[in-house]
Amino acid sequence: MDHKDNQSPQGGLSRILLEFLEVAISSVVFLKGVYPSGAFERRRYMNLVVQRAHHPELRDYIHSSVWGLFPFIEKGLVERVAVIFFNTDNNPVERFIFKLVVNQSYGSKVGEADLEFSLRSFLIKLSVSESITRVLSHDCRWEITAYFRSLPDKSTSKDAELWIPTDTKQWHQPPLITPIKSMSSEPLCVQLYLEHPSLN
């Protein structure tokens, strides 16, 4: 029996979402040019050519960070996943935000083809969004940060120990927000937008 057929509707939805986030985050890092192009390889995903991290440590960081969210996505705890770029002073200068709403009570089988078609449009939009981003210095750093609706209880979940509170500096003024793409359908709503510090 196929593994996909043996999953709950939410398990299949979470798998599709996390596969998408892994590819999308790799695409963001490639887009920003933080690493030489040799750190990535061309792959096909959702019938698109995408850039996948080829360097083992980079690929492992993205993969383990994203798939570490699986139990929290299943419980509806994850509100946003961000790829944050920092300057040499450790101040955030750019954030790619994936805002997520997953309807865990959705009882019908997820239409994977429709869902993948919708998510595919995010990857197309990301690939042409370099013009709205800022040029970063070559010595910048980046991280993946997840924002939770409520904190998981460490006493009841070993998975909660994998995530540590962030000490990322916040901006003092509301950020400038540039929408990139959004979708709203049952059982998944996703918004992708870019945040920059305001010019004040």
C-alpha positions as CSV (number, residue, x, y, z in Angstrom):
1,M,0.0,0.0,0.0
2,D,1.2,3.5,-0.8
3,H,2.4,5.5,2.2
4,K,0.3,8.5,1.1
5,D,-2.9,6.3,1.2
6,N,-2.2,5.2,4.7
7,Q,-2.1,8.7,6.1
8,S,-4.8,10.8,7.8
9,P,-6.0,13.8,5.8
10,Q,-4.0,16.1,8.1
11,G,-0.9,13.9,7.9
12,G,-0.9,14.2,4.1
13,L,-1.6,17.9,4.3
14,S,1.3,18.4,6.7
15,R,3.6,16.3,4.5
16,I,2.8,18.4,1.4
17,L,3.2,21.7,3.4
18,L,6.6,20.7,4.8
19,E,7.9,19.5,1.5
20,F,6.8,22.8,0.0
21,L,8.5,24.8,2.9
22,E,11.7,22.9,2.5
23,V,11.9,23.7,-1.3
24,A,10.7,27.3,-0.7
25,I,13.3,28.0,2.0
26,S,16.0,26.6,-0.3
27,S,14.7,28.8,-3.1
28,V,14.9,31.9,-0.8
29,V,18.4,31.2,0.3
30,F,19.5,30.6,-3.3
31,L,17.7,33.8,-4.4
32,K,19.6,35.9,-1.8
33,G,23.0,34.6,-3.1
34,V,24.3,33.9,0.4
35,Y,26.2,30.9,-0.9
36,P,28.0,30.2,-4.2
37,S,25.7,28.6,-6.8
38,G,27.6,25.3,-6.4
39,A,26.0,24.9,-3.0
40,F,22.8,24.2,-4.8
41,E,21.6,21.8,-7.5
42,R,18.7,21.9,-10.0
43,R,15.9,19.5,-9.2
44,R,12.3,19.0,-10.3
45,Y,9.5,19.6,-7.8
46,M,5.8,20.0,-8.6
47,N,6.8,20.0,-12.3
48,L,9.1,23.0,-11.8
49,V,12.9,23.3,-11.9
50,V,13.9,24.5,-8.4
51,Q,17.2,24.9,-6.6
52,R,17.8,22.4,-3.8
53,A,20.7,22.7,-1.3
54,H,23.4,20.4,-2.4
55,H,25.9,21.1,0.4
56,P,25.3,18.4,3.1
57,E,25.3,20.7,6.1
58,L,23.1,23.3,4.4
59,R,20.6,20.7,3.2
60,D,20.5,19.1,6.6
61,Y,19.9,22.4,8.4
62,I,17.0,23.2,6.2
63,H,15.6,19.7,6.2
64,S,15.8,19.2,10.0
65,S,14.5,22.6,10.8
66,V,11.4,22.2,8.5
67,W,10.6,18.6,9.4
68,G,11.1,19.3,13.1
69,L,7.9,21.3,12.8
70,F,5.8,18.3,11.8
71,P,4.3,17.5,15.2
72,F,3.5,21.2,15.8
73,I,1.9,21.7,12.3
74,E,-0.2,18.6,13.1
75,K,-1.4,20.2,16.4
76,G,-2.0,23.6,14.7
77,L,0.6,25.4,16.8
78,V,2.7,26.9,14.0
79,E,1.6,30.4,13.0
80,R,4.6,31.6,10.9
81,V,7.8,30.3,9.5
82,A,10.4,32.9,8.7
83,V,13.7,33.0,6.9
84,I,15.6,35.9,8.6
85,F,18.7,37.6,7.2
86,F,21.0,39.5,9.5
87,N,23.7,42.1,9.0
88,T,27.1,41.9,10.6
89,D,25.7,43.7,13.7
90,N,23.3,40.8,14.1
91,N,20.3,43.0,13.3
92,P,17.6,41.6,11.0
93,V,17.5,43.3,7.7
94,E,15.1,41.1,5.8
95,R,12.5,38.5,6.6
96,F,10.6,36.2,4.3
97,I,7.5,35.2,6.2
98,F,5.3,32.2,5.5
99,K,2.1,32.7,7.5
100,L,0.2,29.4,7.9
101,V,-3.4,28.5,8.8
102,V,-4.0,24.7,8.8
103,N,-7.5,23.6,9.4
104,Q,-6.9,20.5,11.6
105,S,-10.6,19.6,11.7
106,Y,-10.9,19.3,8.0
107,G,-12.3,15.8,7.6
108,S,-12.3,15.3,3.8
109,K,-9.4,13.9,1.8
110,V,-7.0,16.6,0.8
111,G,-7.0,17.2,-3.0
112,E,-3.3,16.9,-3.4
113,A,-3.2,17.9,-7.1
114,D,-5.2,21.1,-6.3
115,L,-3.1,21.9,-3.3
116,E,0.2,21.3,-5.1
117,F,-1.0,23.5,-8.0
118,S,-1.7,26.4,-5.6
119,L,1.6,25.9,-3.8
120,R,3.5,25.7,-7.1
121,S,2.5,29.3,-7.8
122,F,4.4,30.4,-4.7
123,L,7.6,28.9,-6.1
124,I,7.1,30.6,-9.5
125,K,6.5,33.9,-7.8
126,L,9.6,33.5,-5.5
127,S,11.8,32.8,-8.5
128,V,11.0,36.3,-9.9
129,S,11.0,38.3,-6.7
130,E,14.6,39.3,-6.5
131,S,13.8,42.8,-7.5
132,I,11.8,43.4,-4.3
133,T,14.6,42.2,-2.0
134,R,17.6,44.0,-0.7
135,V,21.2,43.3,-1.6
136,L,22.9,41.7,1.4
137,S,26.6,41.8,2.3
138,H,28.5,38.6,1.7
139,D,29.2,38.2,5.4
140,C,25.5,38.3,6.5
141,R,24.0,35.3,8.3
142,W,20.5,33.8,8.2
143,E,18.3,31.5,10.2
144,I,14.9,29.7,10.1
145,T,12.6,30.8,12.9
146,A,9.2,29.4,13.7
147,Y,6.5,31.4,15.5
148,F,4.0,29.4,17.5
149,R,0.5,30.3,18.5
150,S,1.2,28.9,21.9
151,L,4.3,27.2,23.3
152,P,4.4,23.5,23.2
153,D,4.6,21.9,26.7
154,K,8.0,20.4,27.2
155,S,6.8,18.0,29.8
156,T,4.4,16.3,27.4
157,S,6.4,16.5,24.1
158,K,10.1,15.6,23.5
159,D,9.7,17.5,20.2
160,A,9.4,20.7,22.1
161,E,13.0,20.4,23.3
162,L,14.2,20.6,19.7
163,W,13.2,24.3,19.5
164,I,14.7,27.0,21.6
165,P,13.4,30.5,22.2
166,T,14.9,33.0,19.8
167,D,16.9,36.0,20.9
168,T,16.4,37.6,17.5
169,K,16.3,41.4,17.8
170,Q,13.0,42.9,16.8
171,W,12.5,46.1,14.9
172,H,11.4,49.2,17.0
173,Q,8.9,50.4,14.3
174,P,6.4,48.3,12.4
175,P,8.1,46.8,9.3
176,L,7.5,47.6,5.7
177,I,5.6,44.7,4.3
178,T,5.7,43.6,0.7
179,P,3.2,40.9,-0.2
180,I,4.5,38.2,-2.6
181,K,1.7,35.6,-2.8
182,S,-1.2,34.2,-0.9
183,M,-3.7,31.4,-1.1
184,S,-6.8,30.7,0.9
185,S,-8.6,27.4,0.6
186,E,-9.7,24.6,2.8
187,P,-7.8,23.2,4.6
188,L,-4.8,25.4,4.1
189,C,-4.2,29.2,3.9
190,V,-0.7,30.5,3.2
191,Q,0.6,34.0,2.9
192,L,4.2,34.8,1.8
193,Y,5.4,38.3,2.3
194,L,8.7,40.2,2.8
195,E,9.5,42.4,5.8
196,H,12.1,45.2,5.9
197,P,12.8,47.6,8.7
198,S,10.9,50.9,8.2
199,L,12.9,53.9,7.1
200,N,12.2,56.0,10.2
